[in-house]
């Protein structure tokens, strides 16, 4: 039996709880290809609890595509790899993590 992977609608969940996260909505509107986002994955209707970290590969309006940026427990349970293409909307974005930065190369003197 294949895994059915869906993403939780975080915006709807927050609104149902009376939370209006204006800052997150503004940040989602400013996202660009290459940015990272966190999504809460549902596998066959249950939530394992760990968010997926996705690197955005394309944006068309409120429709995003991306690939897994970091493997983790939820990704293994969903049988996702770094080559898996995932489609999601802004309402499904849980949060926007800071991407690890590499140190700039130092010139030798």
C-alpha positions, 0 to 999 in steps of 0.5 A, a space after each residue: 500500500 502506498 503512502 498518501 502524503 498531505 500537508 496540514 492547513 496551518 492557516 486554517 488551524 490558527 484561525 480556528 484557534 483565534 490566531 491571526 499571524 500577520 507576520 507569517 503571511 507577510 513573510 510567505 508573500 516575500 518567499 523566493 525560489 531557494 528559500 526554506 519552509 517548514 510543513 507539517 506532513 500527514 501520512 495516511 491521515 495521521 501527523 507524526 509531529 515532525 515538520 518537513 523542511 522544504 527548499 522552494 524550487 518554484 512559485 506560481 501565485 500561492 502555489 509552491 513546489 519544492 524538494 526536501 531540504 533536510 531528511 528527518 523522521 517524518 520524511 523517512 515515514 513518508 518515504 520522501 527523498 531529496 528528489 521528491 517534488 512536493 506541491 503546497 500552498 501558502 496556507 500549509 506553511 508552518 514556519 520559515 526557518 533560517 537557512 544555515 549559512 556557510 562561512 565566507 571563504 577567507 583569503 590567505 595573506 
